Amino acid sequence: MSYLTLKSGTDVRGTAVVTAAHPEFELTDKTVSDISASFILFLSEKTGKNVNELKVSLGHDSRISAMRIKDAVANTLVKMGVNVLYCSYCSTPAMFMTTVTENCDGAIQITASHHPYDRNGLKFFLKSGGLSGEELTEILTVADTVKIPENDGGKITEIDYISKYAEALRGMIKNGVNAEDFEHPLKDFKIAVDAGNGVGGFYATKVLEPLGADVSASQFLEIDGMFPNHIPNPENKTAMEFIRRATVENSCDLGVIFDTDVDRASCVDEKGDEINRNSIVALASVIALEGNDGGSIVTDSVTSDGLRDFIENDLGGKQIRFKRGYKNVIDEAIRRENEGENVPLAIETSGHAAFRENYYLDDGAYLITKIIIKAALLRKENKKIGDCIASLHKALEEKELRFNILTPEFKKVGQKLIDDIIKTVNAIDDEVACLASDNYEGVRVNFKDPGLNGWFLLRLSVHDPVMPFNTESDTKGGCKEICKAFYEAVRDIASIDFTPLKEYINE
C-alpha cells in the first residue's frame, strides 16, 4: 500500500481498529512510525535544525486507537533524538498553539475529526500553521521508503497543556466582557456544552465553570472514543437536536456543540434556534467585521444567497465565496491578506472558523469564546445573541445530495458533466437561469423562474468518487423542481449513480 492512499486533503486518515468490515487496519504501528519519521525529516529541513535539536508536541483526541498510535509516534520520535512534549488529550487547535507558547518546532495531533470510532489519523503543524496538500504529499512519498535515523538525546516530557490553553480562553472572556465581577463574569449565564464524548469537555469544566457560568445542563463531556451518544459533528442533524433539547429543556442562555477535536463548533440560542451552517458564518462575520469596516469574509462555496446579502448589505462587508475545504478558505484569506486586502475571517459552513487575530487557526473553542463575549456584551443592552443575525434571510427549502461516480476515472467523468452543464446554461436565456459569476469550484446555477427561485451547486469531491449537490429555493417545492430540471439533463449518464436524486424527486 502506498502511503499516499492515506492522504485526505491536508490530513492523514485511515482505519485504525480491527472490525468485521476492516479485519486488517491501515494505520499500523509501522505506518504511523514511517509517516511520523518522514514529518520529522521534513521539519528538520524546514527549520534548518538537526533532528536531535527539534522539539515537537504530541497530542490526541478521545479515539480508542489513540494510545496505541501515540506510543508508536512517541517511540519513533525519541528514537530519532527528538524531544517530545506529550499533551495527552488535547484539541487540535491547542496543539498548534504549542508552537506559539511552548516554542515547539512542530506539532502532531492524532485525530480523525468526526469520523467513526474505527478511524484515526495524523495532523501536522509547523510554526506557520497546518501543512499544505503538497507538503503532505511530499511527506507521504518519502515515508514509503524512509530510513529512520537513530540519535541519542530524545526524551518525553508530559504537560497538562489543555489547562494552560483553557486559562488563555478564560483571560479572553474576562478582558472582553469587562464585568464588575472580573473573576466571575459569566455568573448569570447558563450554558450547555455538548462535547459528544470527544475532547471538548474541558470547555465546560476549565473555561466556563471557573468563570461562574452554570454548566449543569452540559452533556457527553466524558472521554469515550466509541462515541456512544451521537456523532460528534455540528453538521449532523441528530447531534444538533441533542444540544437543542438540552438548551431548551434546561432554560439555558446558550447551547454549544463541538466536534471530536474541537476545531469546529456551532451553537443554539435560548429559543432553541440552531446557529450553524449559514447562521454560524453570519454570526462570526458580525464579530469579525467589528472594527474592520468593509472587510472581506472568505467562505466555502455552498453558502446561501441570503448570507451574501447579510454580509454585504447589512454588515457592509464583502463575501468571497471560495472552494469547499477549510484549508482552501484559510489559504485564500491569507493570500488576499498578504496582497493588502482586509480579511479578518475565513470560515466554512461546517463550523471551521479561522480569525486573522488568532493566526488564521480554525478553532471551535476560540469561535465560541468570541460568541460568548458578544452575548455578554449584548446582555448589557438587554439583547440576545440571535438579535445579531435576525435579518439573515434563510431559504425556505434546502437539500443536499451526493452522487457516486461508478468508474475509476471519476475526476474525468465528473469534470465532463460540470463542463456540459456550463455549456447548457450558457445557451439558456439569462432571464431563466445563469451561472453564478463568483463561483470558484464546480458549477453554480441561479434560477430566476418563480417556480424554482433558487440555485444549485454541483461539484466534484477532491479525493473521492463523489459529486456533492446542494440546492436552495425560496419557493415551496422549489428544490424538488430544481432537482427535476437537473435530472432531465443528466438522466442518461450511466457512469454516475443518480439514485438519491430519483428517490428525492419521487418522495
N, C-alpha and C positions, 0 to 999 in steps of 0.2 A: 504494500500500500504506500503510495506517495503521500507524504505529509501534507501536500498541497490540497488534498481532498478534505482536510480538516479546516480549511480556511473558510470563514463565514464573515465576509466584509472585512473588518479590521480585528476580528477575534478568532481564536482557535476554538472550535466546538466539535464534540463527538460524544458517542456513548461511553459511559464510564462505569456502568453497573451491569452485571450479567442478569439477563431476563430471558423469558421464553422467546421473545422477539429478537433478542440480541445475545445469543449464547457466547459469542466472542466479542468483547467490547473493544473499542478503538483506542481509547486513552489509557493504554497500558503504562506501567511504570517506565518502561524503556522509551515509549513515545514521548511522554512528558519530560523525561530526562534529556532526550536528544533536543527537543524543541527549546527547553529552558537553557541548555548549554549554548545553543545557537544564538539565542537572545543575548546571553552574556557576552559572547564574542562580538556580536553586533554593537552592544553597548560599549564595550571596550574601544572599538574603532570610533564610535561616535564621540566619546568623551576624551579620547586620547590617553586614557589611563590603562595601566596594566590590569589584567583580570584580578589579581590579588590586591589591587588598590580600590576595587569597587565596593560600594555599599548599596545593597538592594533590599527593599522591603518586600515582604511576602504576607499575603492575607487570603481570606476565602469567605464565601457565603456559607449558608447552612446545609448544603447538599451532603448526602450520606457518603459520597465518594471523596469529600474534601480532604479528610485527614490522610487518606492513602496517597492522594496526589500531592498534598503538601509535603509529606515525607519524601516522596520521590524528587520533588523540586529542590527542597532544602538540602537533602543529601548530595545532590549533584552540585549545587552552588558551593557548599562547604568544601567538597572535593576539589573544586576548581580554585579554591582560595578566596572566595567571595565572603565578605561579612554580611550576614543576613539579619535584618530586623524583622522578627516574626510578630505580626499584628493580630494573629488568631482571627476570630470572627470580626469582619470589618466590611464597611460598604466600599464599593468600587471607587466612588469619588474620594473617600477618605484615603484610599491607598495612593491616589495621585498626590494628595496633599502631603504625604510623607516626603516627597521630593522638594517641597517648599519649606516645611517646618523642621524636618529631621535631616536635611541635607543628604537625602538618598540620591544616588545617581540614576536609579530607575526603580520601578515597582512592578510586581507581578501579582495579579489578582486571579484567584481560582473561582470561576463563576460561569454559569450558562444562562444568566438573567432569568427570564420567566419560563424557560423550557422545562420539560418533565424531569422528575427526580433522577432518572437513569442517565441523564446527560450532564456533562460538565464541560469546562473549557478553561482557557488561559487568556488573560487580557494583560497587555504590556503597556507600561508608561515610561516615557522619557521625562526629563525636566520640562521639556517644551510641550508635553501633552501626550495623548494617545498616538499609537503608530498609524501611519497611512496604510492603505491596502497594499501599496507597492513595497513598503518596508516589511510588512508581514510576509509577503510572497518571498522576498529575499531571505528572510529568516527560515522559513519552512523549506526552501530549496536547499539551503546549507544543511539543515537538520537531517535531510535524507542520508547524508554521508558524513556527518560531523564526527570528528575525533575529539573526545572530551579531554582537555588537558588537566593534569593534576598538579596542584600547587599547595604549599603549606600556608597556614595562617587563617583559613576560613573558620568562622565561628557563628553561632546563632545567639542573638540577644532578643529576649522577649519584651514586649511593650504593650501596655493597655492603651493602644492608640485611639480607639474609638471614644474613650473617655476624654482624651485631650481634644479630639475633634468636636465632641459634644460641648465642651467648655467654650470653644470658639463660637459655636452657634448660639449658646446662651448669651455670650457677650454681645453678639449682633442684636439680639432681641432687646436686651437691657438698654443698649445705646439707641436703638431705633425707636423704641416705644417711649423712652424718657418719662416713665411713670413716677409718681410721688414715691411709691414703694419700689426703689431701684432693684432690690434683691428679689422681689416677687411681683414683677409687672403683669403677670398673667393670672393673678389670684382670682379674678372674676370670670375667667374663661373656663368653659368645659369643652374639652377637645377629645374626640375619639380617634385613636390611631389603630389602623389595621396593617400589621406587618406581614400578614399572610404566611407566618412561620419562617420568614426569611430573616435577614439581619437588621431590619428596620425598627425592631422593638426598642432599641436604645433611644429613639427619638422621644418616646413617651416617658421612659424612666430616667433618662440622663439629660434631656433638654427641657421638656415641658414641665414635668412634675417638680423639679427643683425651683422652677420659676413661679410656682404657686398654682399652676393650672390643675384642674380636676381632670384626670385621665382615667377615671374609673370605668368609663364605657369602652375603653380600648380592648382590642381582641387580637388573638393569634400572635402575641408578642414572643411566645416561646420559640426557641430554635427547634425546628423539626424539618429535616431535609426530605421527608416524604410528602410534605405539603398536604396534610390530611383534610384541611377545611375548604380551601379553594385555590385555584391557580393564582399565584402572587403576581398579578398583572393588571394595572389600571385600565387597560383596554378591554378586559374581559367583563362581559355583562354580569355574570354571576358574582364576580369579585366586587364590582361596583354596587351590586344590590346588597351585599353583606355590609359594606360600610354605610350605605344609605340607611338601612334599617337601624343599625347601631346608633347613628346620629339622630334620627328622628325619634326612635323609641326611648332614648335616654335624654331627650331635650338638650342636645349639645349645640354649642355655637358653631362648631365646625367639625367635619369628619375628614380624616387624612388617610390615604392609602398609598403604600409603596410597592414597588416590585421587589424581587428577591434581594438584589444587591444595591437597592436604593439609588440607582442613577435615574429612575423615573418616579413620578408621583402625580396624583390627581387628588381632588377633594370634593366634598359635598357641603352645601351650605345648611343653615339651620332649618330650612324648609324641606330639605331632602333633595334639592335640585343638584344634579351632578355637574360639577365643574371639571370636565375632561374634554379631550379632543379639541374642537374649535374653541370651546369656552375657556380651557386652561391656557390656550395660546392667547386669547383675548385678555385674560386677567394678567398674565405675565407681561403682556405688551403694555397694559396700563401702568404697571410698576416700572418697567424698563424705560418708558418714554418720559417719566417724570425727571425733569432736568435735562432731557435730551430731545428738545422740541425739533420736530421734523426728522427724527432719526429713523433708520431702516430696521425692520424686523425680518430676518430670514427664516422662512418656514419650509416645511415639506410641501409636496405637490398636491396633496389631497384636501387641502383646506377649502372651506366654503366661500362662496361669493359674499355672504354676509360678513365673514371675518375681514375680507378685503375692505368692504365699506366701513366697518368699525375702525380698523386701524388707520385708514387714510382719511375718512371723513369725520369720524368722531374724535379720534386722538390726534389727527394732524401728522401722523407718521407715514411711512412708506412700507408696503409689504413686498418682499422679494420671495415669490413662490418658486422654490428651487426643488432639486431632486429629493425623493424619499431616501431616508437614511440619515441617522443623527450625525455621523461624521461628515456627510455631504453638506448638511446645512451649517455645521460648525466651520468647516473649511472655507465655505463660501463667505461666511461672515468675516472670518479672519482675512481672507483675500481682499474683500471690499474695505475693511478697516485699514489694512496696510496701504491701500490706494487713496486713503484720505476720507472715506465715507464714514459717517457716524452710525455705527451698527452696535447698539447696546445689547442685542439679544439674538440668539439663534435657537429655534425651538421646533420640535416635531409635535404633531398631534398625538403621538404615542406617549407623550409626557417627558421626553428628553428636553430639558431646558438649560441652556448654557448662557449665563450672563457674562458680558465682557469684563465686568468688575471682579468676576470670580474665575479668571483665567480661561474663559470660554469653556469651562468644565461642565458637562451635563451632570447635574447633581440634584436629585429629588429632594434631599433634606434642605439644601440651600434654597430651592424654589419655595418649599413650604414655609421656611423661616421668613422669607420675604413676604409671603402672603399673610402670615400671622402678624407681622409687624404692621402691614397695611390694615388688617382687620382691627387691630388695637387702636390705631390712629383714627380709623373711621368711627369707632365706638365713641370717641370723644365728641363726635359730631352727630351722635345718635343715628349713625348709618351702619349698614351691614355690608359684608364683602360682596354680596350679589348685586348691590346697587352700582358697583363699578362697571358691570357689564350688562346692565339692564337693557341697554339699547342695541345689544348684539342681536342681529336678526338670525334666527335659526330656521333652517329649511323645514318645510312641512314634512318631507319624507327624505330618507336616505337609505342606501343599500350598498353593501359590499359583497362581491362575489369573487371567486378565484377559479380560473380555468387551467387545467393541467394540459401541458403540451406533450403529445404522445410520440415523440421522436427524439433521438439523441441530438439532432441538430436544432435544439429548441430555440436558440437565440436567433438563428437564421429565419425560422418559421415565424417566431413572434415579431421580429422586426419587419418581415414582409407584410404581415397583417396590419401593423401600425402604418406602414408606408401606403398601403392600399386604402386605408381609411382616410388618411390625409388627402390622397388624390380624389377620393369620392367627395369629401366635404368641400374641397376647393372648387368642385364643379357645381355645387349647390348654391342657390341664391342666398346671399348673406342674411336676408330677412327671415330665412327658415333656420339655418344652422351655420355656424362658423367656427373656425379654430381659435382657441384661446391664444392671444398674442404673447403671453408671458409664460408659456409652458416650457419647462426645461427637460421633460422626460415623457416618453410615450406620446399619446395623443389625447388632448383635452378638447372636447367639442361642446360648445354652448348652443342651446336650443332656444329660439325666440317664440316658437309656436305656443299659444296659450295652453294647449292640451299637454304640452311637455314641460315648458317653463323651467328648465334646469340644465344640467350638464352631465357628462360622463368623462371619466379619465380611465384609459386603458394603458397599462404599462407592462414592461417585462421585468420580472424579478431578476436581480443581479446575478444570482448564483443558481437558482432553482428553475426547473422547467414549468414555471407557473406564470400566468398573466393575471395580476390583480385588476379588478374592475370596480370602480367606485362611481356612484351616481347620486345626485340630489335633485329634488324638484320642489317647487312651491305650489304645485297643483296636486290635489288629491288624485291618486292613481297615476301621477306623472312619472314616477320611477319605473313603474311597470310598462308604461307606454314607451319610455326611452329604451328600455330593455327589449321590447318587441321590435322597435325600429332597428336596433343594433343586431338582433338575431336574424332579421331578414337579410342583412348584409353579410352575415358570416355562417349561416346555417349549413352551407355546402362544404365547409372546410373540415375534412376528416381528420386532420392531424392535431386538432385541438378539441378537447372534451368540453362541450358547452352544456353538459347535463345540468349543472347548477342553474344556468340561465333558463333552460327549458322548465325546470321544476319551479322556479320563481314565477315565471310567466303564467304557469298553469295552476298556481295556488288558488 
